[in-house]
């Protein structure tokens, strides 16, 4: 059953703590993306990766980091430098360029304790 | 700079009604336009993708049109059902180049009442 999985569904972060959100896909897609969704705001791109071992900053990369060591995995780390991390985080993938249909995971909701 | 607007922000209709959701964009130099559906607390599901050379795409009860010259796309939902209740988002795909991101609207929240 092909698709994108994200874990955990809910994540709680303490002050000063780094946390990592998992994103895995078995669609054999080259490109992967991380978005942040806040109420009343459109989806904002954090990072994207067009190919393994390469990634680019999106519009709001400050306070976040990613890696792309495997084609199927694109984890996102929310660092302590991100002062307002509470949001819904969505991972997506596409077979090729950004213009192609993007397939989304179920999302991770990050809350600050 | 490309901007995408979706009006209205919220819409409530009785079951069975045909309805139209609107998406406007400011720069007609687009590669494609996509419509997505998002249920509360869930990820997005792709509904339709229209290439810039196309005028419309259909999937079941959904029909999406594209008019680049006027900077508009519409999503037509026929015979609406309570299960259609969700937020519908449109996203504009850039032409090939260095701009590697979709430009998103804020969405229209649709409620179909039984």
Interface residues (C-beta under 8 A of the other chain):
Chain A: X4 X6 X40 X41 X42 X43 X45 X48 X50 X56 X58 X59 X88 X90 X92 X97 X98 X99 X101 X102 X103 X104 X105 X106 X107 X109
Chain B: X4 X31 X32 X34 X36 X41 X42 X43 X44 X45 X46 X49 X89 X91 X93 X94 X96 X100 X101 X102 X104 X105 X106 X107
